[in-house]
Amino acid sequence: MPARTKTAPFAKPAASMPKKLAATRLSLAEAMSAFEKAGSEQTRKTYARHGAEEPMFGVSFATLKTLVKRIKVDHELALALWDTGNFDARNLAVKIADPAQMSPADLDRWAKTRMASMCHGYVAHLAAEGPHARAKADAWLASPDEALRRSAWLLVGAMAMKDEATPASWFAARLAEIEKSIKAAPQNGSEK
């Protein structure tokens, strides 16, 4: 099986893109302005029903996809977007971050953040594509923090699909953990 390349979720490496679609550098101010213009009350309501919290503009996934195609991978912008605390900005950040440049501390910080559950999945996939996947999965599974444990299981699932280097025995041990603990596990994050 050919080796996989590590790229941001949903983004193609710039080298494989046609020249006319080359990435366009976008500043944080330009991105936030684009979010403000593209946001809608209806999308904010929809996101809120799914657990997203303010601040947010309510930018549709279609608009985010257009921005991802324009930006490609921009790790510096991704970090700046995340630090705004804005839901829409964070939603774009996980799609344009470079998995190879994500530090263990940034992965922890992003995975611990209280956010809509869909974003935990994006953070997990980002971690799965980077060099810290197994270490983060082990650490997060052992964490007392519920958000980290949730991210850990999403990361294990992402690794099962993407990580050919981790031995099957590691995944078998995770399945044994699930079997042993699933009956006592809270449903839908109801543990408080």
Secondary structure, 3 states (H helix, E strand, C coil): CCCCCCCCCCCCCHHHCCHHHCCCCCCHHHHHHHHHHHCCHHHHHHHHHCCCCCCCCCCCHHHHHHHHHHHCCCHHHHHHHHHCCCHHHHHHHHHHCCHHHCCHHHHHHHHHCCCCHHHHHHHHHHHHCCCCHHHHHHHHHCCCCHHHHHHHHHHHHHHHHHCCCCCHHHHHHHHHHHHHHHHHCCCCCCCC
